[in-house]
Amino acid sequence: MNQQPRTIGIFYFSGTGNTKMIVELLATEFERYGSVVDVIAIDELMKTNKTAEVEKYDIIGFGYPVHAFNAPRIFFEFIELLRDGKQKKTFIFKSSGDPFMQGGSTALVRKALQKKGYDVIYERLFVMPANVLVRYQDRLIKQLCNTAVQRAKTMVKEILSEITKLQKNTFFSNFLTAAFSSIENYGARFFGKNLYVSDSCNLCGICISNCPTNNITKQKGHIIFHSKCTLCMRCIYRCPANAISPHFLKFFVISPWYEIQTIVDNPAIKDACISSKTKGFFRHFNRYFSEQ
Ligand SMILES: Cc1cc2nc3c(=O)[nH]c(=O)nc-3n(C[C@H](O)[C@H](O)[C@H](O)COP(=O)(O)O)c2cc1C
C-alpha cells in the first residue's frame, strides 16, 4: 500500500444523513492511514456560491444517495459547477436503501465527472436503511450500519493501494437509470411544490435553513414551497413539529422517523437480521452482506 500521506477531499450530498455517515467512516479510515481529509457538503457550498477547491487535493471523492437508480439532480448541478479535475484520482460512493442492481448504473455520474476531467478509478455502493417507503427493522438497520463500517475499511485500503474497481453498468441498469431518473427529476419538483404544513407549524424556520435547494421560503407568515425540490426528504424528517407532509406520494414518508445512531448504539440489538437462510423479499440482501 502507498503509505504516503495524502490530502483527500470528499464532496457529498446527503438528504437524511445516511451518506454523511459513510463520509464520516471513510474520513476516519483515511485519517488512520495518515491522510488529511476535508469533508464538504455540496449543498452548503452551493448555497454560499463557493467553488469547490478541488486543486488542493491528491485524491477526490464524491458521494450521493441513490434516487431512482441515479444521483439526485442537485448532485449533477454540482458537477456542472466543478473546475477541471486535471485527471486527479477520483472515487465515487453511493448509499441506497436496497442492493438491487447495485443501486442503478453509475454511467451518468461517471461520465459527468470524466467530462470535467476527473479520473474515476473506484466506485462503491453502501446499502443503508431506506429513507422512503419502508421502515426497516432495527436488526437490519444495525446489520447494514455494521457492514458499512467494514466496507469503508476495505474501500479505503483499496483506494490507497491504487486498486481500480468500477461498477459494471449493464444495458439494463443503464436503461433503468435513464428511465426512472428522468421521471424522478420532474416528480421531485412536483412533490416539493405540493408539500404543505399543518397547524402544528410554529414558523421556526428550520425547514428553510435545512433545505438544500432553497425551495422553502416564509412569506407573510406562511411557509411556501417552490419548484426546486430535489426530493431529499430532509424537511419532512427534520421538522421538530412534524408539520410537513406531501399532498401526493404520502406513502413515501416513513412514519415515525427514526434515529439510526440510537439503534446502532443499542446493545440489546444483537443478532444479524439477514443470513443465507433468509427467505422472502430481503433474501437478496444476503449477497450484499457476503461481499467484502
Ligand atoms: C426520492 C428517493 C428515491 C430513492 N430511490 C432509491 C432507489 O432507486 N434505490 C434504492 O435502493 N434506494 C433509493 N432511495 C433510498 C435512499 O437511496 C437511501 O435511503 C439513502 O441511504 C439515503 O441517503 P441520505 O440519508 O444520505 O439521503 C431513494 C430515496 C429517495 C428519497
The ligand as an SDF file (V2000), in Angstrom:
LIG
                    3D

 31 33  0  0  0  0  0  0  0  0999 V2000
  -36.5250   10.1740   -3.8770 C   0  0  0  0  0  0  0  0  0  0  0  0
  -35.7930    8.9560   -3.4150 C   0  0  0  0  0  0  0  0  0  0  0  0
  -35.5290    7.9340   -4.3060 C   0  0  0  0  0  0  0  0  0  0  0  0
  -34.8330    6.7880   -3.8730 C   0  0  0  0  0  0  0  0  0  0  0  0
  -34.5740    5.8270   -4.7950 N   0  0  0  0  0  0  0  0  0  0  0  0
  -33.8980    4.7190   -4.4110 C   0  0  0  0  0  0  0  0  0  0  0  0
  -33.5860    3.7100   -5.3850 C   0  0  0  0  0  0  0  0  0  0  0  0
  -33.8490    3.8290   -6.5690 O   0  0  0  0  0  0  0  0  0  0  0  0
  -32.9340    2.6080   -4.9480 N   0  0  0  0  0  0  0  0  0  0  0  0
  -32.5820    2.4420   -3.6410 C   0  0  0  0  0  0  0  0  0  0  0  0
  -32.0130    1.4060   -3.2950 O   0  0  0  0  0  0  0  0  0  0  0  0
  -32.8380    3.4010   -2.7060 N   0  0  0  0  0  0  0  0  0  0  0  0
  -33.4890    4.5320   -3.0580 C   0  0  0  0  0  0  0  0  0  0  0  0
  -33.7540    5.5180   -2.1450 N   0  0  0  0  0  0  0  0  0  0  0  0
  -33.2980    5.3400   -0.7300 C   0  0  0  0  0  0  0  0  0  0  0  0
  -32.0220    6.1110   -0.4380 C   0  0  0  0  0  0  0  0  0  0  0  0
  -31.1000    5.9920   -1.5120 O   0  0  0  0  0  0  0  0  0  0  0  0
  -31.3040    5.6370    0.8220 C   0  0  0  0  0  0  0  0  0  0  0  0
  -32.1340    5.5340    1.9210 O   0  0  0  0  0  0  0  0  0  0  0  0
  -30.1070    6.5090    1.1270 C   0  0  0  0  0  0  0  0  0  0  0  0
  -29.2860    5.8370    2.0600 O   0  0  0  0  0  0  0  0  0  0  0  0
  -30.4760    7.8790    1.6820 C   0  0  0  0  0  0  0  0  0  0  0  0
  -29.3020    8.6130    1.9060 O   0  0  0  0  0  0  0  0  0  0  0  0
  -29.2560   10.0360    2.6060 P   0  0  0  0  0  0  0  0  0  0  0  0
  -29.7630    9.8320    4.0230 O   0  0  0  0  0  0  0  0  0  0  0  0
  -27.8360   10.4310    2.5720 O   0  0  0  0  0  0  0  0  0  0  0  0
  -30.1410   10.9430    1.8300 O   0  0  0  0  0  0  0  0  0  0  0  0
  -34.4210    6.6740   -2.5250 C   0  0  0  0  0  0  0  0  0  0  0  0
  -34.6770    7.7210   -1.6370 C   0  0  0  0  0  0  0  0  0  0  0  0
  -35.3430    8.8530   -2.0630 C   0  0  0  0  0  0  0  0  0  0  0  0
  -35.5930    9.9640   -1.0850 C   0  0  0  0  0  0  0  0  0  0  0  0
  1  2  1  0
  2  3  1  0
  2 30  2  0
  3  4  2  0
  4  5  1  0
  4 28  1  0
  5  6  2  0
  6  7  1  0
  6 13  1  0
  7  8  2  0
  7  9  1  0
  9 10  1  0
 10 11  2  0
 10 12  1  0
 12 13  2  0
 13 14  1  0
 14 15  1  0
 14 28  1  0
 15 16  1  0
 16 17  1  0
 16 18  1  0
 18 19  1  0
 18 20  1  0
 20 21  1  0
 20 22  1  0
 22 23  1  0
 23 24  1  0
 24 25  2  0
 24 26  1  0
 24 27  1  0
 28 29  2  0
 29 30  1  0
 30 31  1  0
M  END
$$$$
